[in-house]
Amino acid sequence: MNKQSKIFVAGGTGLVGSAIVKNLLEKGYTNIVANYHNRTPDNSTFKTESIVWKKLDLLDPIAVAEFFESEKPEYVFLAAAKVGGIVANNTYRAEFIYENLQIQNNVIHQSYLNGVKKLMFLGSTCIYPKNCPQPMKEEYLLTSELEYTNEPYAIAKIAGIKMCESYNLQYGTNYISVMPTNLYGPNDNFDLEKSHVLPALIRKIHLGKALEKNNWETIREDLNKLPIEGIDGNASEEEILKILEKYGIKKFNIQNSTFKINIEIWGSGKPMREFLWSEDMADACVYLMENIDVKDLDNNLNPQSSTPNPHFLNIGTGKDISIKDLAYLIKEIVGFKGEFYFNTQKPDGTMKKLTDPSKLNSLGWRHSVELKEGIERIYNWYHQ
């Protein structure tokens, strides 16, 4: 890529896409197109800095085809996806498989038809088997069964990897897939029904701290920014306490007008998870787009081979932490004094998911933000 190359960031307003856009701008790229969906219904195109924002529904094949034909991007970051935590993945199974497949099919195929020079498809480490050897290496893909709770999402992402690989093999395209570990950072999703574990814990512990301090101004401000099931800061204290209790933030009266706050956490707290600062992930993606081609991952692209080298790379830290220790780390950073209740009647999900980023490291990139610093950054971003 050169600084004037036309670059399309699909999903430019999300956690992943916004971090990539920010990184491109910081590196001096001046011809960026990004899409948004239903943000400003009365305006289809606007410009900020060096970015042209297009209203584009990536589920619509006709709209995507028209976009590629008119814009002719040279490079594509496919960061758009329907994402969520264990509850959302298991509840909205049909939407997760349909929407992700549709987005991928539309963007990857139109990239091929319109001569895109290079595409990067962003997946997730949930592609790996439920009982995958640890740490997870790229060659462990499709070696055994998936974790059932997020199987539809994982299958869609595996299909995206194999679609890129198949176009590389058949058409000689330059499509690289990357599998980031669990991400967190600015523009994360803090919706308690649909968010991933780290932002959900941050918000629940933040609200728990406000409740234990009887700080209703902070609670109402939080709910006005992001209502929970339609309950915002204008609701009564009784309504707010009821919805907070539904999502595991419980106030227990003891005696003499004293009370304690208890926060429910799903599962045993034993599962191990790896977390990567989203801006580190974006830096890895841009680094790979600038420096690494498919041929660097597989020097012998042979469709007749029974075991071709993977056309994708893990992006991670190679370090993990238990959900229990994560909760107590956030508790310390936020300053919450209450207690946790680990509800073992709820699912744990996969017990350990640790990437092996050694191939990426060997190509010249390594993460820079450690977990404690990252949580401090995202908490400051969230509550300010």
Phi, psi and omega in degrees: 000141168249170190295341180260358181301141177281120185241127177256122174255104179280120184089042188289348181261352183277182180304311183285307184299318181294326178292322178293316178302314180300317181295317178299317179297316181297330180273000173093015177285137192241003186225067186254134172243132178226153181252155171226166184223117176060032176273314178227089188301336185269003184215121186270337183217136172208166185233137172225135183050236180257025184242132169260121180262126181245132172285118186210122175271107184289352175280345185265107184297326180291315180296320179293319178298316180296321179299310182295321180294325182273323185270328180048059177294148178269329182227143184227129168256113180268085183257359181281139178191158168269119185231163178180176180274194186298324180293309181297317181300320184276337183272317186253052187299319182295315180297322183294320181280319183293308187294320180292318176298318183295314179301311182298312181302314182297310187287316183293316182292319178292330175298318178296311183297331185254016170070032177300132184289323183204139180230143173240123178258126181258122179250223183200154179287357174291354176294339186280156182302156180304314182252045183294139172305147183245143350290160188278120177263155182304326184286356178277356179303135175063030179264345174194186190290157181272165170291126189295324186299330179239025183302316180300317179295316181297318179298319178298317181291322176297320177299322178295318177300311184289332175293314178298315180299318182293321177292324176299314184290319184275321188249356180072026179286171181239070184249117180253138174252143176231144182243091177289147171287190181301125184255153173207152180158190181304142182071021175292166180264116181254016175293120187294339179277328192241356186277164174283173191296317186292309177296327178296316178296319179300314182292317181297319181288324175299313179293323177297319178297316179298320181293319181291336177267003182057036184266082184287337177297315179295319180297314181293323177297317179297314182288333175290325177291320184213087180301152177250113183051042178084354178274115179247191184291350179273354180289164178288162178301322180297316179295320181294315179299324181293316181287326176296320179296323178301325181261021168088016177248099193245137177255122180249119174283136182254278177196162179052041177066016176263157181208167175226157180249132180236130180247124179279136175236130182294137174086188185278343186085357184277332181305143180260135180225149178253141182228139182233130176299129188300327180286332170295315178303315180298320179296320177297317181298313181293321177303314181293320179295327181281330194237341189236133175248169179305320181299336178284338178271330182213102183283351182230071180292102186233104182296345179274348182289139179280340180225070178293152176297142180300142178264029180216164182228143169287143169238115182196187181257338186075015179231142179226173183211147177287154177300322178299310180294327176298314180300317181288330175293315178296320178304316179295316182293318182285328182091028179279137183253353185283199186241161175251147173236116180269110185275098184284357173281347179264155185289147175273332191076196180299136186286330180212132179220090182239125181279156168255102182269020188297326179294318177296316179301322181292340178271001171108010180234142177214147182294159183235338184258118178277164192299313183300314178298319180296319179295319177300318180295312185289328177293317177297320179296319186291314191264000177267000000 
